[in-house]
Amino acid sequence: MITGTLKPIAKSPNFTLSIATLLFDIAGLRVTPNAYKKADNHPDYHIEARTPRGNQLRVGSMWKAVGTTSGKDYYAITVTDRNGKTWRMNAVRNETTPKGEFTVVPLAGGETSPIMVGGNLEMTDDGALVGIIESYDFSMNVVLIPVEDKQDEKHPDFRMEVTSPSGHVIRIGSAWKAVSDRGNAYFSLSFYAPLGSQHRANAVQSEGAEPGQFNIIKLAEQQMPEAA
């Protein structure tokens, strides 16, 4: 439910940070070194936004980090939005990230939350799925795009994407093809809701439904699978 970029400023120790979620888009956050760091757990950088009067307001923190498995450098970030909710995310590099920049991604894993969920998906001619996922307090237009380079059976078959208010594409989850004990094909979904909670659901074909049409139903709480 988060995407964005962390870009270094040329000939400066500072960065610029832009974040997009289902609820808001924030561009031009300033990231500056913490000149008062005195302990390892203190942030390495302060994140600041500009107020209507042009002053700098501290809205978050950033820490240097190294992946325990990959050994790659990344940044751990916390930002508090205008409604007082604190968002946690990482800024990482991958094969498609421009040189020197970092891509903002949500924290992976964690426990799912049981909520009532509904909606529908429909298979398109190119093998994607489009539709709506809804609950009491959100309604999301989603697209499930086939993962063409899947390399392991545990990896998802689809990536689930939505669009932010300013049109940024955000990956909010994954989907796996599955077959029930009765031999019926369905899709297992794991996704983030707009406020950042994590959930699971199934997309099943109801009796009498047209081919390629699926209804989304609630799934009991359980451990979230890792999304590749």
Helices and strands as residue ranges (DSSP letters): E 2-8, E 15-21, E 25-33, E 45-50, E 56-66, E 73-80, E 86-92, E 102-106, E 118-123, E 129-134, E 139-146, E 158-163, E 169-179, E 185-192, E 198-204, E 213-218
